[in-house]
Amino acid sequence: MTVNLRGVVMACKHALPVMRAQKSGAIVNISSLAAIENYPWVAYKASKAAMIAYTRQLAIQNAQYGIRANVILPGLMDTPMAVDTRAKAWNRPRAEVAAERDARVPLRQKQGTAWDIAYAALYLASDEAGFVTGATLLVDGGASCRIG
């Protein structure tokens, strides 16, 4: 909760006065597909679900100041934190863990990368997304289509 939620709350607390004074700004928060899927680690899931609610509340309370707030929900990503940490904890080869994760992604049977999230964040922070606020953007290779 401290890292996943409190850090973001504190950053927004200090950025919002500046954004309000300049009558513009874009906040892009990062949640996780875990927030909306069946996920085994309750504290992680709760913190990421709270990030969605927090971002939507930021959006509605700050729209009058020209501030937009959106949240990205990454799915399975091929990053050192996601794959290497699991491989080490499970004492398994990285390639094996990565292949199992790849197989769970409908689009191209391949996990996303940090670049996929970066491009989504770039869009949400850009003027091209000037009429987008309170949005939850899934960047998950279609994995969320299996929910429900």
N, CA, C and O atoms as a DFTB+ gen file, in Angstrom:
592 C
 N C O
     1  1       0.829      -1.191       0.000
     2  2       0.000       0.000       0.000
     3  2       0.872       1.254       0.000
     4  3       0.540       2.241      -0.656
     5  1       1.971       1.218       0.723
     6  2       2.836       2.394       0.796
     7  2       3.403       2.740      -0.572
     8  3       3.359       3.898      -0.987
     9  1       3.927       1.760      -1.265
    10  2       4.527       2.020      -2.574
    11  2       3.449       2.207      -3.641
    12  3       3.485       3.179      -4.396
    13  1       2.499       1.287      -3.706
    14  2       1.532       1.280      -4.798
    15  2       0.500       2.387      -4.730
    16  3       0.034       2.841      -5.775
    17  1       0.129       2.835      -3.562
    18  2      -0.930       3.826      -3.446
    19  2      -0.480       5.108      -2.763
    20  3      -0.673       6.198      -3.300
    21  1       0.112       4.988      -1.596
    22  2       0.474       6.191      -0.842
    23  2       1.459       7.077      -1.603
    24  3       1.342       8.302      -1.566
    25  1       2.419       6.478      -2.286
    26  2       3.388       7.255      -3.058
    27  2       2.708       8.108      -4.117
    28  3       3.075       9.266      -4.318
    29  1       1.727       7.541      -4.788
    30  2       0.993       8.271      -5.824
    31  2       0.145       9.377      -5.206
    32  3       0.090      10.493      -5.724
    33  1      -0.514       9.058      -4.101
    34  2      -1.337      10.064      -3.418
    35  2      -0.476      11.265      -3.014
    36  3      -0.884      12.412      -3.191
    37  1       0.702      10.999      -2.479
    38  2       1.588      12.094      -2.056
    39  2       2.098      12.897      -3.258
    40  3       2.164      14.125      -3.197
    41  1       2.453      12.221      -4.331
    42  2       2.924      12.930      -5.527
    43  2       1.823      13.837      -6.077
    44  3       2.080      14.989      -6.428
    45  1       0.608      13.321      -6.151
    46  2      -0.513      14.120      -6.657
    47  2      -0.823      15.284      -5.721
    48  3      -1.133      16.386      -6.174
    49  1      -0.740      15.040      -4.435
    50  2      -0.997      16.090      -3.445
    51  2      -0.105      17.305      -3.695
    52  3      -0.546      18.446      -3.556
    53  1       1.147      17.054      -4.062
    54  2       2.092      18.147      -4.264
    55  2       2.071      18.708      -5.686
    56  3       2.427      19.867      -5.894
    57  1       1.661      17.910      -6.658
    58  2       1.607      18.383      -8.041
    59  2       0.322      19.168      -8.332
    60  3       0.336      20.106      -9.128
    61  1      -0.772      18.790      -7.697
    62  2      -2.064      19.419      -8.002
    63  2      -2.106      20.928      -7.775
    64  3      -2.676      21.628      -8.612
    65  1      -1.545      21.469      -6.709
    66  2      -1.592      22.929      -6.560
    67  2      -0.922      23.671      -7.723
    68  3      -1.409      24.715      -8.160
    69  1       0.176      23.137      -8.213
    70  2       0.866      23.753      -9.352
    71  2      -0.002      23.650     -10.598
    72  3      -0.156      24.624     -11.334
    73  1      -0.570      22.469     -10.834
    74  2      -1.428      22.269     -12.002
    75  2      -2.666      23.141     -11.924
    76  3      -3.084      23.709     -12.933
    77  1      -3.258      23.256     -10.755
    78  2      -4.442      24.102     -10.596
    79  2      -4.101      25.555     -10.878
    80  3      -4.872      26.255     -11.534
    81  1      -2.968      26.014     -10.397
    82  2      -2.553      27.410     -10.617
    83  2      -2.336      27.702     -12.095
    84  3      -2.643      28.798     -12.565
    85  1      -1.810      26.735     -12.821
    86  2      -1.565      26.952     -14.255
    87  2      -2.768      26.583     -15.115
    88  3      -2.749      26.756     -16.333
    89  1      -3.821      26.070     -14.466
    90  2      -5.071      25.707     -15.146
    91  2      -4.879      24.619     -16.204
    92  3      -5.571      24.607     -17.222
    93  1      -3.951      23.720     -15.961
    94  2      -3.754      22.584     -16.865
    95  2      -2.848      21.555     -16.210
    96  3      -2.126      21.843     -15.256
    97  1      -2.910      20.359     -16.749
    98  2      -2.039      19.293     -16.275
    99  2      -2.588      17.943     -16.680
   100  3      -3.769      17.796     -16.992
   101  1      -1.713      16.970     -16.668
   102  2      -2.106      15.600     -16.996
   103  2      -1.439      14.660     -16.002
   104  3      -0.219      14.652     -15.845
   105  1      -2.259      13.882     -15.349
   106  2      -1.784      12.875     -14.414
   107  2      -2.024      11.513     -15.058
   108  3      -3.131      11.220     -15.510
   109  1      -0.993      10.692     -15.097
   110  2      -1.106       9.334     -15.631
   111  2      -0.623       8.380     -14.548
   112  3       0.568       8.319     -14.244
   113  1      -1.542       7.652     -13.981
   114  2      -1.210       6.689     -12.938
   115  2      -1.138       5.281     -13.523
   116  3      -1.682       5.004     -14.592
   117  1      -0.461       4.410     -12.804
   118  2      -0.317       3.023     -13.243
   119  2      -0.976       2.106     -12.225
   120  3      -0.625       2.121     -11.046
   121  1      -1.919       1.319     -12.681
   122  2      -2.574       0.320     -11.852
   123  2      -2.094      -1.037     -12.346
   124  3      -0.893      -1.236     -12.533
   125  1      -3.005      -1.961     -12.558
   126  2      -2.646      -3.296     -13.035
   127  2      -3.905      -4.041     -13.436
   128  3      -4.986      -3.786     -12.906
   129  1      -3.759      -4.948     -14.360
   130  2      -4.860      -5.840     -14.706
   131  2      -5.314      -6.612     -13.463
   132  3      -6.472      -7.019     -13.371
   133  1      -4.414      -6.808     -12.523
   134  2      -4.742      -7.510     -11.273
   135  2      -5.895      -6.846     -10.535
   136  3      -6.593      -7.503      -9.762
   137  1      -6.104      -5.560     -10.760
   138  2      -7.184      -4.829     -10.082
   139  2      -8.561      -5.348     -10.458
   140  3      -9.504      -5.232      -9.675
   141  1      -8.685      -5.923     -11.658
   142  2     -10.007      -6.339     -12.141
   143  2     -10.124      -7.826     -12.425
   144  3     -11.211      -8.315     -12.734
   145  1      -9.014      -8.552     -12.324
   146  2      -9.073      -9.995     -12.578
   147  2      -8.984     -10.762     -11.264
   148  3      -8.753     -10.177     -10.205
   149  1      -9.167     -12.054     -11.343
   150  2      -8.987     -12.916     -10.184
   151  2      -7.491     -12.988      -9.910
   152  3      -6.731     -13.549     -10.698
   153  1      -7.079     -12.417      -8.790
   154  2      -5.647     -12.299      -8.491
   155  2      -5.396     -12.760      -7.062
   156  3      -6.156     -12.392      -6.166
   157  1      -4.363     -13.547      -6.819
   158  2      -4.205     -14.183      -5.504
   159  2      -3.672     -13.301      -4.377
   160  3      -3.906     -13.614      -3.210
   161  1      -2.967     -12.214      -4.678
   162  2      -2.356     -11.403      -3.618
   163  2      -3.251     -10.209      -3.320
   164  3      -3.246      -9.213      -4.043
   165  1      -4.019     -10.327      -2.244
   166  2      -5.101      -9.384      -1.946
   167  2      -4.612      -7.952      -1.733
   168  3      -5.261      -7.017      -2.201
   169  1      -3.507      -7.756      -1.052
   170  2      -3.024      -6.391      -0.805
   171  2      -2.634      -5.709      -2.116
   172  3      -2.928      -4.531      -2.317
   173  1      -1.974      -6.446      -3.001
   174  2      -1.603      -5.889      -4.306
   175  2      -2.862      -5.536      -5.094
   176  3      -2.982      -4.432      -5.625
   177  1      -3.791      -6.478      -5.164
   178  2      -5.042      -6.246      -5.897
   179  2      -5.783      -5.040      -5.329
   180  3      -6.256      -4.189      -6.083
   181  1      -5.885      -4.963      -4.008
   182  2      -6.606      -3.849      -3.375
   183  2      -5.938      -2.514      -3.673
   184  3      -6.622      -1.525      -3.934
   185  1      -4.612      -2.476      -3.638
   186  2      -3.912      -1.217      -3.908
   187  2      -4.101      -0.783      -5.353
   188  3      -4.242       0.409      -5.626
   189  1      -4.105      -1.718      -6.269
   190  2      -4.265      -1.383      -7.685
   191  2      -5.722      -1.027      -8.015
   192  3      -5.969      -0.184      -8.877
   193  1      -6.675      -1.656      -7.342
   194  2      -8.079      -1.274      -7.515
   195  2      -8.314       0.123      -6.943
   196  3      -9.047       0.923      -7.524
   197  1      -7.695       0.404      -5.815
   198  2      -7.815       1.736      -5.216
   199  2      -7.232       2.800      -6.142
   200  3      -7.726       3.927      -6.176
   201  1      -6.192       2.455      -6.890
   202  2      -5.586       3.406      -7.823
   203  2      -6.587       3.836      -8.891
   204  3      -6.604       4.998      -9.298
   205  1      -7.406       2.916      -9.338
   206  2      -8.428       3.257     -10.341
   207  2      -9.437       4.229      -9.752
   208  3      -9.740       5.253     -10.366
   209  1      -9.960       3.924      -8.573
   210  2     -10.940       4.803      -7.922
   211  2     -10.327       6.160      -7.617
   212  3     -10.968       7.191      -7.819
   213  1      -9.101       6.167      -7.135
   214  2      -8.420       7.429      -6.820
   215  2      -8.253       8.285      -8.071
   216  3      -8.505       9.489      -8.037
   217  1      -7.836       7.679      -9.161
   218  2      -7.621       8.420     -10.402
   219  2      -8.928       8.994     -10.936
   220  3      -8.964      10.139     -11.386
   221  1      -9.987       8.219     -10.890
   222  2     -11.285       8.718     -11.354
   223  2     -11.766       9.885     -10.499
   224  3     -12.355      10.837     -11.011
   225  1     -11.512       9.809      -9.198
   226  2     -11.897      10.906      -8.310
   227  2     -11.059      12.152      -8.601
   228  3     -11.580      13.267      -8.606
   229  1      -9.767      11.960      -8.841
   230  2      -8.920      13.084      -9.242
   231  2      -9.465      13.741     -10.511
   232  3      -9.501      14.966     -10.624
   233  1      -9.884      12.912     -11.455
   234  2     -10.380      13.423     -12.735
   235  2     -11.597      14.316     -12.540
   236  3     -11.647      15.420     -13.084
   237  1     -12.566      13.859     -11.782
   238  2     -13.801      14.631     -11.637
   239  2     -13.595      15.863     -10.760
   240  3     -14.200      16.904     -11.015
   241  1     -12.765      15.765      -9.747
   242  2     -12.560      16.900      -8.859
   243  2     -11.642      17.970      -9.435
   244  3     -11.608      19.092      -8.930
   245  1     -10.907      17.642     -10.472
   246  2      -9.966      18.609     -11.029
   247  2     -10.242      18.990     -12.472
   248  3      -9.484      19.756     -13.066
   249  1     -11.309      18.470     -13.037
   250  2     -11.662      18.819     -14.425
   251  2     -11.872      20.325     -14.571
   252  3     -11.468      20.911     -15.576
   253  1     -12.489      20.942     -13.594
   254  2     -12.752      22.387     -13.669
   255  2     -11.474      23.217     -13.730
   256  3     -11.507      24.385     -14.117
   257  1     -10.352      22.617     -13.350
   258  2      -9.057      23.306     -13.406
   259  2      -8.276      22.952     -14.677
   260  3      -7.123      23.354     -14.834
   261  1      -8.905      22.204     -15.572
   262  2      -8.226      21.811     -16.809
   263  2      -7.234      20.677     -16.618
   264  3      -6.371      20.449     -17.466
   265  1      -7.356      19.973     -15.513
   266  2      -6.443      18.866     -15.217
   267  2      -7.115      17.550     -15.596
   268  3      -8.264      17.290     -15.239
   269  1      -6.370      16.736     -16.325
   270  2      -6.860      15.417     -16.706
   271  2      -6.146      14.363     -15.870
   272  3      -4.965      14.515     -15.558
   273  1      -6.844      13.306     -15.510
   274  2      -6.238      12.192     -14.770
   275  2      -6.738      10.883     -15.365
   276  3      -7.942      10.665     -15.502
   277  1      -5.810      10.031     -15.709
   278  2      -6.126       8.738     -16.312
   279  2      -5.238       7.671     -15.703
   280  3      -4.221       7.974     -15.079
   281  1      -5.630       6.424     -15.889
   282  2      -4.868       5.323     -15.302
   283  2      -4.689       4.207     -16.333
   284  3      -5.612       3.868     -17.075
   285  1      -3.501       3.655     -16.358
   286  2      -3.157       2.545     -17.247
   287  2      -3.154       1.256     -16.429
   288  3      -2.644       1.214     -15.310
   289  1      -3.736       0.204     -17.012
   290  2      -3.729      -1.115     -16.392
   291  2      -2.897      -2.054     -17.269
   292  3      -3.415      -2.620     -18.233
   293  1      -1.615      -2.223     -16.943
   294  2      -0.801      -3.169     -17.702
   295  2      -1.222      -4.606     -17.394
   296  3      -1.631      -4.933     -16.280
   297  1      -1.110      -5.434     -18.400
   298  2      -1.286      -6.863     -18.206
   299  2       0.070      -7.486     -17.958
   300  3       0.919      -6.879     -17.306
   301  1       0.286      -8.673     -18.462
   302  2       1.567      -9.351     -18.277
   303  2       2.647      -8.649     -19.094
   304  3       2.520      -8.485     -20.308
   305  1       3.713      -8.237     -18.406
   306  2       4.810      -7.515     -19.031
   307  2       6.109      -8.280     -18.836
   308  3       6.364      -8.842     -17.771
   309  1       6.917      -8.291     -19.873
   310  2       8.218      -8.944     -19.806
   311  2       9.236      -7.925     -19.301
   312  3       9.931      -7.272     -20.079
   313  1       9.303      -7.810     -17.991
   314  2      10.251      -6.905     -17.346
   315  2      11.052      -7.698     -16.319
   316  3      10.629      -8.773     -15.896
   317  1      12.198      -7.177     -15.921
   318  2      12.982      -7.874     -14.895
   319  2      12.197      -8.081     -13.601
   320  3      12.277      -9.151     -12.996
   321  1      11.443      -7.076     -13.172
   322  2      10.688      -7.227     -11.930
   323  2       9.633      -8.322     -12.050
   324  3       9.425      -9.090     -11.111
   325  1       8.976      -8.395     -13.184
   326  2       7.891      -9.357     -13.347
   327  2       8.396     -10.773     -13.617
   328  3       7.880     -11.730     -13.039
   329  1       9.375     -10.917     -14.469
   330  2       9.807     -12.252     -14.890
   331  2      11.009     -12.747     -14.094
   332  3      10.984     -13.850     -13.547
   333  1      12.051     -11.941     -14.029
   334  2      13.272     -12.389     -13.350
   335  2      13.038     -12.670     -11.868
   336  3      13.563     -13.642     -11.324
   337  1      12.254     -11.824     -11.225
   338  2      11.969     -12.021      -9.807
   339  2      11.255     -13.341      -9.575
   340  3      11.576     -14.067      -8.634
   341  1      10.286     -13.655     -10.429
   342  2       9.563     -14.918     -10.286
   343  2      10.474     -16.112     -10.578
   344  3      10.440     -17.114      -9.864
   345  1      11.279     -16.000     -11.621
   346  2      12.189     -17.100     -11.965
   347  2      13.129     -17.406     -10.798
   348  3      13.373     -18.565     -10.463
   349  1      13.642     -16.354     -10.197
   350  2      14.552     -16.547      -9.058
   351  2      13.810     -17.141      -7.861
   352  3      14.294     -18.084      -7.235
   353  1      12.635     -16.592      -7.543
   354  2      11.862     -17.070      -6.388
   355  2      11.430     -18.523      -6.567
   356  3      11.380     -19.286      -5.603
   357  1      11.121     -18.897      -7.796
   358  2      10.631     -20.247      -8.063
   359  2      11.765     -21.202      -8.454
   360  3      11.531     -22.387      -8.691
   361  1      13.001     -20.672      -8.519
   362  2      14.169     -21.462      -8.893
   363  2      13.955     -22.163     -10.238
   364  3      14.180     -23.365     -10.386
   365  1      13.514     -21.363     -11.205
   366  2      13.250     -21.879     -12.550
   367  2      13.945     -20.997     -13.565
   368  3      14.239     -19.838     -13.270
   369  1      14.215     -21.514     -14.756
   370  2      14.858     -20.700     -15.784
   371  2      13.946     -19.541     -16.218
   372  3      12.729     -19.693     -16.322
   373  1      14.561     -18.394     -16.465
   374  2      13.808     -17.227     -16.886
   375  2      12.999     -17.523     -18.144
   376  3      11.830     -17.150     -18.235
   377  1      13.617     -18.189     -19.108
   378  2      12.938     -18.480     -20.377
   379  2      11.671     -19.297     -20.161
   380  3      10.674     -19.092     -20.853
   381  1      11.704     -20.204     -19.222
   382  2      10.538     -21.036     -18.934
   383  2       9.399     -20.206     -18.336
   384  3       8.242     -20.353     -18.731
   385  1       9.730     -19.347     -17.395
   386  2       8.722     -18.483     -16.765
   387  2       8.151     -17.518     -17.807
   388  3       6.939     -17.310     -17.868
   389  1       9.030     -16.931     -18.628
   390  2       8.581     -15.998     -19.662
   391  2       7.666     -16.696     -20.670
   392  3       6.662     -16.122     -21.094
   393  1       8.001     -17.914     -21.050
   394  2       7.183     -18.657     -22.021
   395  2       5.796     -18.955     -21.460
   396  3       4.802     -18.859     -22.180
   397  1       5.723     -19.311     -20.196
   398  2       4.417     -19.565     -19.577
   399  2       3.570     -18.296     -19.543
   400  3       2.363     -18.341     -19.784
   401  1       4.205     -17.164     -19.242
   402  2       3.479     -15.892     -19.222
   403  2       3.056     -15.488     -20.643
   404  3       1.942     -15.009     -20.856
   405  1       3.956     -15.687     -21.603
   406  2       3.635     -15.375     -23.006
   407  2       2.379     -16.122     -23.445
   408  3       1.509     -15.547     -24.100
   409  1       2.283     -17.384     -23.091
   410  2       1.164     -18.230     -23.513
   411  2      -0.181     -17.741     -22.984
   412  3      -1.223     -18.102     -23.531
   413  1      -0.177     -16.932     -21.936
   414  2      -1.420     -16.431     -21.338
   415  2      -1.925     -15.153     -22.013
   416  3      -2.993     -14.654     -21.658
   417  1      -1.174     -14.616     -22.980
   418  2      -1.548     -13.360     -23.644
   419  2      -2.175     -13.668     -24.998
   420  3      -1.515     -14.251     -25.859
   421  1      -3.446     -13.287     -25.205
   422  2      -4.115     -13.597     -26.470
   423  2      -3.447     -12.979     -27.705
   424  3      -3.337     -13.639     -28.738
   425  1      -3.008     -11.745     -27.612
   426  2      -2.432     -11.042     -28.766
   427  2      -0.981     -11.464     -28.970
   428  3      -0.114     -11.136     -28.161
   429  1      -0.730     -12.172     -30.024
   430  2       0.616     -12.619     -30.419
   431  2       1.260     -13.598     -29.451
   432  3       2.432     -13.938     -29.615
   433  1       0.508     -14.067     -28.427
   434  2       1.083     -14.995     -27.450
   435  2       2.419     -14.477     -26.940
   436  3       3.395     -15.220     -26.834
   437  1       2.440     -13.185     -26.627
   438  2       3.675     -12.530     -26.195
   439  2       3.334     -11.462     -25.173
   440  3       2.402     -10.682     -25.366
   441  1       4.096     -11.430     -24.079
   442  2       3.901     -10.384     -23.088
   443  2       4.227      -9.021     -23.688
   444  3       4.930      -8.908     -24.692
   445  1       3.695      -7.998     -23.042
   446  2       4.041      -6.642     -23.435
   447  2       5.407      -6.270     -22.882
   448  3       6.049      -7.043     -22.171
   449  1       5.827      -5.068     -23.229
   450  2       7.109      -4.551     -22.729
   451  2       6.865      -3.200     -22.072
   452  3       5.775      -2.635     -22.159
   453  1       7.879      -2.708     -21.430
   454  2       7.795      -1.378     -20.822
   455  2       7.479      -0.321     -21.875
   456  3       6.851       0.692     -21.569
   457  1       7.910      -0.551     -23.109
   458  2       7.623       0.403     -24.191
   459  2       6.123       0.497     -24.456
   460  3       5.618       1.580     -24.753
   461  1       5.417      -0.598     -24.358
   462  2       3.971      -0.569     -24.574
   463  2       3.293       0.351     -23.557
   464  3       2.371       1.090     -23.901
   465  1       3.742       0.305     -22.333
   466  2       3.182       1.159     -21.289
   467  2       3.633       2.602     -21.507
   468  3       2.848       3.534     -21.337
   469  1       4.881       2.781     -21.877
   470  2       5.404       4.126     -22.125
   471  2       4.626       4.825     -23.238
   472  3       4.298       6.005     -23.113
   473  1       4.329       4.112     -24.322
   474  2       3.578       4.718     -25.427
   475  2       2.160       5.090     -25.001
   476  3       1.641       6.131     -25.404
   477  1       1.537       4.245     -24.191
   478  2       0.199       4.559     -23.683
   479  2       0.251       5.797     -22.785
   480  3      -0.611       6.670     -22.880
   481  1       1.245       5.872     -21.929
   482  2       1.402       7.033     -21.044
   483  2       1.680       8.296     -21.850
   484  3       1.159       9.366     -21.537
   485  1       2.494       8.169     -22.878
   486  2       2.800       9.313     -23.735
   487  2       1.532       9.860     -24.370
   488  3       1.322      11.073     -24.406
   489  1       0.691       8.971     -24.867
   490  2      -0.585       9.406     -25.440
   491  2      -1.433      10.120     -24.392
   492  3      -1.928      11.218     -24.643
   493  1      -1.605       9.513     -23.228
   494  2      -2.475      10.099     -22.208
   495  2      -1.953      11.437     -21.691
   496  3      -2.740      12.289     -21.278
   497  1      -0.653      11.626     -21.712
   498  2      -0.069      12.892     -21.259
   499  2      -0.067      13.955     -22.355
   500  3       0.131      15.138     -22.077
   501  1      -0.287      13.537     -23.592
   502  2      -0.172      14.460     -24.729
   503  2      -1.432      15.282     -24.954
   504  3      -2.501      14.979     -24.423
   505  1      -1.279      16.326     -25.754
   506  2      -2.418      17.157     -26.147
   507  2      -3.423      16.368     -26.986
   508  3      -4.602      16.720     -27.021
   509  1      -2.977      15.313     -27.657
   510  2      -3.879      14.481     -28.456
   511  2      -4.948      13.824     -27.581
   512  3      -6.013      13.458     -28.080
   513  1      -4.679      13.673     -26.303
   514  2      -5.651      13.098     -25.366
   515  2      -6.324      14.212     -24.558
   516  3      -6.758      13.986     -23.429
   517  1      -6.408      15.386     -25.123
   518  2      -6.927      16.555     -24.428
   519  2      -8.361      16.449     -23.942
   520  3      -8.769      17.223     -23.076
   521  1      -9.133      15.518     -24.470
   522  2     -10.533      15.342     -24.052
   523  2     -10.729      14.008     -23.338
   524  3     -11.851      13.517     -23.212
   525  1      -9.623      13.431     -22.874
   526  2      -9.667      12.141     -22.192
   527  2      -9.330      12.359     -20.722
   528  3      -8.224      12.781     -20.386
   529  1     -10.282      12.070     -19.855
   530  2     -10.023      12.124     -18.425
   531  2     -10.894      11.093     -17.710
   532  3     -12.020      10.818     -18.125
   533  1     -10.365      10.540     -16.651
   534  2     -11.084       9.509     -15.904
   535  2     -11.071       8.162     -16.594
   536  3     -11.826       7.263     -16.220
   537  1     -10.221       8.011     -17.601
   538  2     -10.193       6.766     -18.378
   539  2      -9.304       5.714     -17.727
   540  3      -8.306       6.021     -17.076
   541  1      -9.702       4.471     -17.927
   542  2      -8.934       3.311     -17.521
   543  2      -8.495       2.626     -18.806
   544  3      -9.310       2.026     -19.506
   545  1      -7.208       2.717     -19.114
   546  2      -6.694       2.180     -20.374
   547  2      -6.009       0.843     -20.132
   548  3      -4.958       0.775     -19.495
   549  1      -6.618      -0.216     -20.649
   550  2      -6.041      -1.556     -20.549
   551  2      -4.973      -1.729     -21.620
   552  3      -5.230      -1.519     -22.805
   553  1      -3.790      -2.109     -21.201
   554  2      -2.688      -2.416     -22.115
   555  2      -2.248      -3.824     -21.747
   556  3      -1.275      -4.026     -21.020
   557  1      -2.997      -4.792     -22.272
   558  2      -2.871      -6.159     -21.762
   559  2      -2.896      -7.229     -22.848
   560  3      -3.006      -8.411     -22.525
   561  1      -2.799      -6.860     -24.111
   562  2      -2.804      -7.856     -25.169
   563  2      -4.090      -8.647     -25.247
   564  3      -4.105      -9.760     -25.771
   565  1      -5.179      -8.081     -24.728
   566  2      -6.474      -8.731     -24.804
   567  2      -6.804      -9.631     -23.629
   568  3      -7.867     -10.252     -23.620
   569  1      -5.936      -9.721     -22.644
   570  2      -6.173     -10.617     -21.510
   571  2      -7.452     -10.280     -20.767
   572  3      -8.120     -11.178     -20.254
   573  1      -7.805      -9.011     -20.699
   574  2      -9.013      -8.616     -19.964
   575  2     -10.289      -9.081     -20.660
   576  3     -11.355      -9.094     -20.045
   577  1     -10.197      -9.458     -21.917
   578  2     -11.373      -9.957     -22.643
   579  2     -11.859     -11.280     -22.059
   580  3     -12.997     -11.685     -22.300
   581  1     -11.017     -11.944     -21.307
   582  2     -11.379     -13.223     -20.698
   583  2     -12.103     -13.049     -19.359
   584  3     -12.584     -14.025     -18.783
   585  1     -12.182     -11.828     -18.870
   586  2     -12.788     -11.564     -17.561
   587  2     -14.286     -11.431     -17.736
   588  3     -14.760     -10.782     -18.669
   589  1     -15.027     -12.051     -16.832
   590  2     -16.472     -11.902     -16.852
   591  2     -17.105     -12.990     -17.582
   592  3     -18.330     -13.025     -17.700
